Amino acid sequence: MTAFKPADILLPNDKTDMSAWSVVACDQYTSEPEYWEDVEKNVGDKISALKMILPEIYLNGSDVDSRIENIHNTMDKYLSSDIFNEYKNSYIYIERTQSNGILRQGLIGMIDLEEYDYSKGSTSPVRATEATVVERIPPRMKVRRGAGLELPHIMILIDDENKTVIEPIREHKSSMKKLYDFSLMKNGGSIKGYLVQDEQKDSIDGALTALSDKKAFNKKYGLTNAPVLLFAMGDGNHSLATAKAYYEELKANNPDKDMSSHPARYALVEIVNLHSEALQFEAIHRIVTEVDCDDLLASLKSTLSLTDTDSGSGQAFTYVCKGVKKKLFIGNKLSNLTVGSLQTVLDEYIEEKGGKVDYIHGVDVLERLAQTDNSIGFILPDMLKSELFPTVIKDGALPRKTFSMGHAEDKRFYIECRKIRRSCI
């Protein structure tokens, strides 16, 4: 058995308006309050996952504590209102038709947090693919503490080029129980979910076990006696890190108790095959606000030896500021990736002189935001999917916010839930 296991999964009952229930991941549209305001209008008084999550655009708001209290109260209310059906020891197979019409297959289960380590240099079977900013965990811990439920927007990748784990499930759809089938709000496409049968569970577990074979793993990546990386974070890195931190806190606070079977030891996730044609890695761009753009550009040019012509380093980015859009080439690489070189200087500059950096999906959004005063946008190149596992195995986690798996509307939407307290109302 591997770190990925069947879970006791909760889904809203048939009386629920699923299109209102399901909302996009909380870490999307962090610079677009109008998006979340529109979602609130769409949901209204209906039962919704929106009322059990904290969109990160509100994470630093003055009312964050009351929002978190409302989240916890809503979870307890929903649990006591008998709105859920529970599927014990289950996997859910999903088919997500994205906004571009391409189908993405996935599998819902739970990951064992004992097999996950997000620290730098980790060699655990479940690893972060991008640097985890530990300062981002405590605010999210406030939501996790006292929560009766978890809702996943975590997507974990497996490098299954022969398509042995998830893809074969589709052949059995006609005999599987369909759990949901509905359209997602705000250009999110549509989604179907099926209950995986017992005989298919065995096939899934066997295929994952085969992928975790150490000898085969090392041969695949040209390594010698390296620890197996089976599950690599795709989306929701800090959400999984928060689940891990909360579980470790529970263990530390209860040294005399056996926590090995506590529900918080696990986190509900979706695994997706890296080789799915629906997965397209896209760069996550940067917008820096409340800065002197000319001064920031001067600092970048000095530190990175930026030029107007190709320097031969293989690294370049485009900046957008004051109506100007210009590509610059890096002469002095500070990282193996363009994003790492740029991020290093941005971090140092903001720490010294101030300003704010946000991470943007989509060039059109970035260019619009860069039109405001004292703002500058940076358009970054895409990363190849084939670079992910080898880079993480050999070099460790990539710079934070290095890549995104598709557009914001194609991110995971909240649907399934799972209890994370030993006793819930």
N, C-alpha and C positions, 0 to 999 in steps of 0.2 A: 504494500500500500504506500501511496505517496502522500504529500501534504494536502492534496485536494480530496475532499470527501463529500458524500451526500449530507444534506442538512435537513433540519425540520423547518420547512419554508411556509411562511404565511402569505396568502393572497387575499385581496378583498373579495367578498362574495358577489354573486350574480346581480345584486341590486345596485352595485356601484357603477357610476359613470367612469369607465376606465380612462377615457380621454381627458377627464378632469383630474382623475387620481394621479396619473403619471406625469411627472415634470422632469425637466432636464437636470443634469448634475449641478450641484450647488456652486461649483468652481467655474462655471461658464458665465459669460456676459458680465464680467466684474467691472467693466467701465460703462455699462449700458443700463442704468436704472430703469429706463423706460421699458426694457424687455421684461424685467421682473414685475414691474407695475402692471403690465398688460397680462402677465400670467395670473396675478392676483385677481384681476377683473374676470378673466376666463373661469377661474375656479369658483369665485364667489363663496357661497355658503356650503358648497358640496364637500363631501369627504375627499381629502386629497393628501398626497404625500408632501405637497408644498407646506402643509401645516406641521410637518414633522422634520423639516430640514431648515438649515440656516444658510440662505444664499450668501456667498462670501462677500458680496458687495455691501452687506450690512454688518460684517464681522467687527468692524471698528466703530460702529455707530453708538451713539449715546444710549440707545434703548436696547443694546445687545443682551443685557441681563434679563430684561422682561421678555424678549423674544425667546431666549433659551428656556425660561420658565414656562412659557406658553407651549413650546415644543414638548417638554416633558409632560405637561398636563394633557396635551392632545394625545400623546402616545398612550397614557394610562386610560384616557377616555375611550379611545378606539379599542384597546384591549378588553375593556369592561363592557363594550357595547355589542360584542359578538358580531363584528363586521367581517372577521377573517375566517377563511378555511385554512386548515393546517395540513400540510403534506409531509408526513414523517419520513425521515431517512431517505430523502429524494434528491434527484437531479432534475432540473428543468432545462430542456433543450429549446433554444429560441432561434427564430428567424427574423432578423430585423431588415426591413427594406428601407434603405437610407433615402435621403432626399434626392439623391442622384439616380435612384432606381436600382442600385446594386444591392444584392442580398448578402447580409453578413450572418454567419452562423455562430452561435455561442452556447455555452453550457454553464448553468448556474449551480453552484455548490458552495462549500465553505473551505477556507484555507486554514491550516493549523499554524497559529502564530508562533508556536514553539519552533517551527521550521523556517522562520522569517527573521532576518536581521537587516535593518536598514543602515547600519553604521558603515562608515567608509572602510573599504577593504573586506567587506563581508564575503564569506564563501558558503553561505547557507543555500539550501535548495530553492528558496524564494528570496529574490533580491530586488532592491531598488535599481532602476535603470538610470535614474537621475539623482543628483545630490539632494539629500533630504535636509531641509532647513529646519533645524530643531526648534528654532524660535517660533515656527508656525504651528507647532503642536499644542502648546498650552491653551491657546484660545479655543481650539477644537476639542480639547479635553473637557472643557466646560459643558459642551453639548453631550459628549459621551457619558460623563458622570451623571448618574441619576436617570439615564435613558433606559426605558424598558425595551426598546426596539432598536434595531439597526436597519438602515436601508442602503443598499450598495450602489455606488456608481463606479466601483473599482473594476477595472478590466485588466486581466493578467494574460500575458502572451506565452504560448508554447511554440517551440520551433519544430513543428511537425510537418516536414516537407512531403512526407508520403501520405499525409492526411489519414491517419489511423485512429484518431481519438474522437473528434467531433463530427466530421463529415459523414461517416458511415451511418450515423443515427437517422439521417434524412430518409434512408431507405425504409424505415419502419414507421414513418409518420401515420400511415393509414390505420395502424393498429394501436396508436398511442392516443391517450386522452388529451384533447385540446383544452388548455386551461384559460387561454385568452387569445383574442384576435381583434385588434382595434387600431385606429389611426392615432398617431401622436400629435400633440398640439404644436402649433407654430413651426410648420415645415419640418417636423421631425420624422416624417415618413410613417411607417406602420410597423407593427410587431405582432408575432404569434409565439405562443409558448405551449410546449407539450410536456407532459409528465413522462419521464424516462422509465421504461419497464425494467424489472429486476434483471432479466437476462442481458439487457443492454448495459446495465451498471457493471456487470462482470467484464464485458468487452472494453468498456471505458477504462476501468481500473487496470486491466491487463495491458492495454496500449500505453497508458501513462507509466506503468512499471517498466515496460520495455524501453521507453524513452529515457528513463532514469538509470539505465544500466551504465555503470561507470566506464567500463571498457569501451562500449560503443560510443559513449559521449566523448571520450578523449580522442578516439579515432576520427570522429566527425569533425572536430575542431583542430586537429593536429596538435594535441596536447599530450602530456605524460603525467598521469596520476593526479590530474586536477579535480577538485570537488565539483560535483554535478550542479549545474544551473538548469533547473527544469522549468521554473516559473519566473518570468521577468515582468516587472511592472510595466503596464502600458499607460493606464489612466488611474488617477486616484491615489497617487503615491503618498501624499500626506494624510489621506483618510486611512489608509492601511497602517501607516506609521502611528497614527493616533490610536487605532485599535490595539496595536502592539503595546504602546506606552501605557494605555489604560489597563491592559491585562497584567503587565509587569507591576503596575501600581497596586493592583488588587493582591497580587502575590506578596509584595513587600508589606502591605498593610495587614496581611493575614498569615504570618509565618507559621502558625500552629495548625493551619488548615490545609487539607488536600484540595488544590485548585485544578487538578489535572482534568476533571470532568466539568469544570465550570463553563457555561456557554460563552463567556467572554474570551475563552481561550481561542475561539475561532472567529473568523470574519466572513460574511457572505460576499461572494465575488462572482464575476463572470470570466471564464477563460475563453480565449479566442486564439485561433491559429494564426501565427505571424504570416503564413503563406496565403491567407484569405485574400482574394482579389479585391474585396471590399476595403481592406486596410491600405490606406495610402498615407505614408508619413509626410507630414507637412511641417514646415518651420513654424515656430511660435515667435512672432515678431515682438519688438520692444517699443514702448512709448514712454518717453521720459518727460515729465511735466514739472512745472515750477522751477525751471532752470534757465540760466543764461545760455542759449543754444550756441552762440558763437564761442563762448568760453569752453563749453563741453566739447565742441568739435575741435577746438585747438588742442585740448588735452588728449583727445583721441588721436589726432594727427601726430602729435609728438610721441606718445607712448607706443602706438602701433606702427609708426612710420608709414602713414597712409599716403597713397599716390593715386593719380588719375589714370594711370596705365598699369597693366598687369605686371605684378612684381615677381611672378613665378612661384609664389607661396601656395597658391591654390585656395586662398581665402579672400573673400570680398563680401561687402554688404552695400546696401543702398540706403541713404538717409533721406528723409523728407522733412523739410522745415521752411517756413515762410515762403511757400509756393515753389521752392526749389526741390528737385528730386535728382539725386546724383549718386552714381556708383563709385565706390572707393575700394582700392585694393590694399590689403594688409601686407606690409613688408616685414614686420616684427611679430611673428606668431607667439602668442602666450599660451596656446592650447592646440591640441590636434584638430579642433573644430573651430570654425569661424565664431560660432556662438560663444564658445569658451573664451576666446580672445577678447571679444567685445564685452562680455559680461564682467570679466575681470576688471577692466577699466571703469565700466559703469559703477560697479560696486565701490571701488576706491574713490571715485569722484563724488558719488552721492554721500558716502560716509564723511568726506571732508567738507563738501560745500553744500550739501542738502539737495533736495529734489525728490521726486518719486518715480519709480519705474513700475510699469504694469505690462502684462503679457497678453498679446492680442492674437487672435485667430482670424486671419483674413486680411489681405492687403487693402481692400476697400475700406474696411473699418479703421485700419491704422491711418490711412491717408486722411480720412475725415477727422479723426481725433488730432492729427498733427497740424490741423489748420488753426487750432487755438493758440493764443499767445503763450510764449515761454514753454512751448512743447516741441519735441523733436521725435520723429519716428525712425526706427531702424528695421529695414526689410532684410530678412536673413534667408539663406539658401536652404532647400530641403535636405533632409538626411535620407540615405538609402536604407531600406529595411534590412538588407543583407549585412549592414554594418552593426546592427544592434547587439545581437548575442556575442559575436566575437569581440567587440569592443568592451562590453561589460565584463566578459570572462577575463580578458587580458589586462584591461586598464582600470576596471572598476566603474563606478557610477559616472555617468556623463554630467556635464554642467546642468544645473536645474533649468527646467523649461526648454530643453533642447529640441524636442519634437512634439508634434501632436498627431493623433491618429484621426485625421479628417476634420471637417468643419464642426463648429460648435453645435449646430442643430443635429449632427449625427452622433454626438456623444451619447453615452448610456443615459437612459431615462430611469427614474426610480419606479419600480413595480413591486418586486418581492420584498418581504420583510422577514426578520428573524428575531426571536427573543434573546436578549443578552443578559437578563437577570435570572437568578435561580428561581425566584418567585415573583411572578407578575400578577397584577390584579386580574 
